[in-house]
């Protein structure tokens, strides 16, 4: 994944998984290997972190007021 991509920043901020360079097959394979040997607890933590991040930053509830405010700026 591109180090500058939004998804990269979200994964790192949420501590929700591994990030690799888009064109680095070896790094990508190593990430899969890390996940394969990771403990169930650490995988659960990454999953929980991902859910919390999505609920807090990506949900309709979290973003609706931001969208409405941007629309109001355009209209006014």
One Martini backbone bead per residue (centre of mass of N, CA, C, O) as a GRO file, in nm:
protein
   76
    1UNK     BB    1   0.099   0.034   0.020
    2UNK     BB    2   0.084   0.354   0.014
    3UNK     BB    3   0.234   0.565   0.240
    4UNK     BB    4   0.023   0.815   0.152
    5UNK     BB    5  -0.227   0.683   0.210
    6UNK     BB    6  -0.514   0.687   0.386
    7UNK     BB    7  -0.516   0.390   0.473
    8UNK     BB    8  -0.244   0.394   0.609
    9UNK     BB    9  -0.312   0.599   0.828
   10UNK     BB   10  -0.545   0.440   0.953
   11UNK     BB   11  -0.396   0.180   1.031
   12UNK     BB   12  -0.184   0.317   1.210
   13UNK     BB   13  -0.367   0.474   1.403
   14UNK     BB   14  -0.538   0.207   1.487
   15UNK     BB   15  -0.377  -0.050   1.507
   16UNK     BB   16  -0.499  -0.271   1.251
   17UNK     BB   17  -0.214  -0.349   1.106
   18UNK     BB   18  -0.058  -0.379   0.797
   19UNK     BB   19   0.203  -0.216   0.601
   20UNK     BB   20   0.276  -0.174   0.253
   21UNK     BB   21   0.416  -0.163  -0.033
   22UNK     BB   22   0.274  -0.185  -0.338
   23UNK     BB   23   0.560  -0.312  -0.488
   24UNK     BB   24   0.615  -0.523  -0.232
   25UNK     BB   25   0.600  -0.854  -0.221
   26UNK     BB   26   0.774  -0.936   0.021
   27UNK     BB   27   0.637  -0.757   0.231
   28UNK     BB   28   0.358  -0.878   0.193
   29UNK     BB   29   0.433  -1.169   0.271
   30UNK     BB   30   0.539  -1.097   0.556
   31UNK     BB   31   0.268  -1.003   0.667
   32UNK     BB   32   0.133  -1.277   0.647
   33UNK     BB   33   0.331  -1.423   0.830
   34UNK     BB   34   0.276  -1.252   1.083
   35UNK     BB   35  -0.025  -1.329   1.102
   36UNK     BB   36   0.014  -1.641   1.119
   37UNK     BB   37   0.192  -1.604   1.408
   38UNK     BB   38  -0.005  -1.464   1.555
   39UNK     BB   39  -0.187  -1.405   1.804
   40UNK     BB   40  -0.507  -1.404   1.889
   41UNK     BB   41  -0.493  -1.151   2.063
   42UNK     BB   42  -0.358  -0.959   1.853
   43UNK     BB   43  -0.582  -0.990   1.641
   44UNK     BB   44  -0.811  -0.889   1.822
   45UNK     BB   45  -0.698  -0.609   1.868
   46UNK     BB   46  -0.697  -0.519   1.573
   47UNK     BB   47  -1.000  -0.557   1.535
   48UNK     BB   48  -1.093  -0.366   1.760
   49UNK     BB   49  -0.947  -0.116   1.653
   50UNK     BB   50  -1.096  -0.104   1.386
   51UNK     BB   51  -1.381  -0.068   1.495
   52UNK     BB   52  -1.335   0.188   1.663
   53UNK     BB   53  -1.240   0.363   1.432
   54UNK     BB   54  -1.493   0.340   1.254
   55UNK     BB   55  -1.697   0.447   1.465
   56UNK     BB   56  -1.542   0.729   1.518
   57UNK     BB   57  -1.450   0.812   1.192
   58UNK     BB   58  -1.668   0.649   0.966
   59UNK     BB   59  -1.938   0.712   1.053
   60UNK     BB   60  -2.230   0.865   1.021
   61UNK     BB   61  -2.234   0.995   1.300
   62UNK     BB   62  -1.939   1.122   1.275
   63UNK     BB   63  -2.001   1.276   0.968
   64UNK     BB   64  -2.268   1.432   0.923
   65UNK     BB   65  -2.196   1.715   1.038
   66UNK     BB   66  -1.965   1.769   0.840
   67UNK     BB   67  -2.133   1.762   0.582
   68UNK     BB   68  -2.342   1.974   0.654
   69UNK     BB   69  -2.139   2.208   0.694
   70UNK     BB   70  -2.029   2.203   0.401
   71UNK     BB   71  -2.298   2.260   0.262
   72UNK     BB   72  -2.356   2.530   0.401
   73UNK     BB   73  -2.108   2.677   0.284
   74UNK     BB   74  -2.202   2.656  -0.013
   75UNK     BB   75  -2.485   2.794   0.016
   76UNK     BB   76  -2.390   3.071   0.170
   0.00000   0.00000   0.00000
